[in-house]
Each structure stands twice: as C-alpha cells, then as structure tokens.
Amino acid sequence: MSEENAETPLQELVRLKEEHRDLDAAIEALAGKGVSDQLQIQRLKKRKLQLKDRIHYLQDVLLPDIIA
C-alpha cells in the first residue's frame, strides 16, 4: 500500500464505525423480513463483531489509558 492510499488510524476508525452501523441496519432489515436467511445474518453478525474488535483496538491506540 502506498503512502497516498494509507489510512490514518482516525480515518480507519471513522470508516469502520460507519460500516458497523451499516451492518446493524442490514441485520435488522434481514431479521424484519418474514423469511430470513439465518446463515447470512450469522455472517453479518460475525463481521460486525470483527469490526467491533478493530474499533476498540483503534480507540485504544488513539486514546490510550493513562494511569496517573
């Protein structure tokens, strides 16, 4: 990846939060249908958890806990 295309941690955090919200909406939409695809919902939930872990990691990098 070249430096031009590299995301800063803050940019990545914003992008991941948006993707996380989008997945939440997609899961709700699928679950709201009469006949839902449980496998697809499980895949979306798994991706959402992966995003959540990455978001928490980036938040820790950007705002580390300082014990004073």
Rosetta silent file (secondary structure, phi, psi, omega in degrees, C-alpha in Angstrom):
SEQUENCE: MSEENAETPLQELVRLKEEHRDLDAAIEALAGKGVSDQLQIQRLKKRKLQLKDRIHYLQDVLLPDIIA
SCORE:     score description
SCORE:     0.000 S_00000001
   1 L     0.000  129.840 -179.976    0.000    0.000    0.000 S_00000001
   2 L   -79.970  163.435 -178.063    1.419    3.337   -0.961 S_00000001
   3 L   -64.142  -30.374  179.537    1.531    6.269    1.411 S_00000001
   4 L   -63.265  -36.694 -175.633   -1.081    8.108   -0.660 S_00000001
   5 L   -93.827   -5.377 -177.088   -3.644    5.369   -0.074 S_00000001
   6 L   -72.591  134.123  177.237   -2.777    4.652    3.550 S_00000001
   7 L   -88.392  144.692  170.630   -5.463    5.473    6.076 S_00000001
   8 L   -77.541  159.955  177.766   -4.640    7.115    9.342 S_00000001
   9 H   -56.458  -36.682  179.485   -5.953    5.304   12.414 S_00000001
  10 H   -66.826  -41.908  177.932   -8.587    8.025   12.835 S_00000001
  11 H   -63.669  -41.764  178.876   -9.782    7.673    9.227 S_00000001
  12 H   -64.412  -41.149  179.377   -9.948    3.912    9.608 S_00000001
  13 H   -59.825  -46.243  179.352  -11.881    4.285   12.853 S_00000001
  14 H   -62.178  -44.293 -179.408  -14.472    6.527   11.199 S_00000001
  15 H   -64.096  -42.552 -179.083  -14.807    4.145    8.242 S_00000001
  16 H   -68.066  -37.944  177.423  -15.179    1.090   10.486 S_00000001
  17 H   -62.859  -39.693  178.600  -17.809    2.772   12.664 S_00000001
  18 H   -65.806  -43.323  178.867  -19.816    3.601    9.548 S_00000001
  19 H   -63.563  -38.797  178.682  -19.520    0.027    8.269 S_00000001
  20 H   -61.012  -44.778  177.555  -20.569   -1.248   11.720 S_00000001
  21 H   -63.637  -40.728  179.582  -23.729    0.929   11.608 S_00000001
  22 H   -63.415  -41.273  178.141  -24.461   -0.236    8.065 S_00000001
  23 H   -64.338  -39.632  178.281  -24.174   -3.878    9.112 S_00000001
  24 H   -59.547  -44.590  178.702  -26.510   -3.240   12.031 S_00000001
  25 H   -64.979  -40.108  179.512  -29.100   -1.813    9.641 S_00000001
  26 H   -65.046  -40.751  178.784  -28.649   -4.740    7.238 S_00000001
  27 H   -63.980  -44.606  178.714  -29.102   -7.272   10.054 S_00000001
  28 H   -62.529  -40.279 -179.977  -32.268   -5.528   11.226 S_00000001
  29 H   -64.618  -43.677  178.935  -33.621   -5.436    7.676 S_00000001
  30 H   -66.816  -40.712 -179.182  -32.984   -9.150    7.154 S_00000001
  31 H   -69.510  -27.705 -179.757  -34.423  -10.052   10.544 S_00000001
  32 H   -74.477  -18.491  177.903  -37.504   -7.919    9.824 S_00000001
  33 L   -71.086  153.622  179.221  -38.412   -9.968    6.768 S_00000001
  34 L   -61.586  -48.890  179.194  -40.876  -12.802    7.203 S_00000001
  35 L  -108.829  112.292 -177.122  -38.447  -15.400    5.883 S_00000001
  36 L  -106.686  152.705  178.489  -34.916  -14.626    6.967 S_00000001
  37 L   -94.448   96.844 -175.301  -31.652  -16.142    5.862 S_00000001
  38 H   -61.871  -35.110  179.588  -30.118  -17.208    9.176 S_00000001
  39 H   -65.632  -43.591  178.557  -26.767  -18.071    7.618 S_00000001
  40 H   -64.375  -41.667  178.423  -26.456  -14.623    6.067 S_00000001
  41 H   -61.591  -42.939  178.984  -27.459  -12.975    9.367 S_00000001
  42 H   -62.896  -39.254  178.036  -24.815  -15.006   11.223 S_00000001
  43 H   -64.656  -42.358  178.783  -22.151  -13.951    8.706 S_00000001
  44 H   -64.969  -40.804  178.677  -23.108  -10.297    9.103 S_00000001
  45 H   -64.425  -39.157  178.422  -23.047  -10.596   12.894 S_00000001
  46 H   -63.379  -44.249  177.783  -19.604  -12.212   12.754 S_00000001
  47 H   -62.956  -39.631  179.364  -18.289   -9.379   10.564 S_00000001
  48 H   -62.156  -40.327  177.581  -19.877   -6.863   12.931 S_00000001
  49 H   -66.751  -38.383  176.702  -18.019   -8.430   15.882 S_00000001
  50 H   -62.273  -42.582  178.355  -14.744   -8.312   13.944 S_00000001
  51 H   -63.440  -41.488 -179.793  -15.330   -4.627   13.248 S_00000001
  52 H   -60.724  -43.174  177.913  -16.138   -4.000   16.906 S_00000001
  53 H   -61.755  -44.173  179.797  -12.849   -5.590   17.976 S_00000001
  54 H   -66.594  -38.613  177.852  -10.896   -3.490   15.466 S_00000001
  55 H   -61.693  -45.541  178.869  -12.754   -0.334   16.544 S_00000001
  56 H   -63.296  -38.835  178.016  -11.859   -0.965   20.186 S_00000001
  57 H   -61.896  -47.657 -178.999   -8.239   -1.580   19.231 S_00000001
  58 H   -65.184  -36.761  177.235   -8.031    1.676   17.275 S_00000001
  59 H   -63.930  -38.429  177.161   -9.700    3.597   20.087 S_00000001
  60 H   -66.499  -36.458  178.789   -7.077    2.231   22.490 S_00000001
  61 H   -67.789  -43.886 -176.580   -4.309    3.270   20.097 S_00000001
  62 H   -75.943  -35.549 -178.928   -5.715    6.761   19.674 S_00000001
  63 L  -130.023   75.723 -177.774   -6.711    7.313   23.303 S_00000001
  64 L   -67.356  149.210  175.131   -4.539    5.088   25.496 S_00000001
  65 L   -71.660  127.830  178.533   -5.423    4.684   29.147 S_00000001
  66 L  -115.059  115.473  178.639   -3.006    6.691   31.251 S_00000001
  67 L   -87.453  116.746 -178.254   -2.820    5.645   34.868 S_00000001
  68 L  -110.453    0.000    0.000   -1.864    8.668   36.902 S_00000001
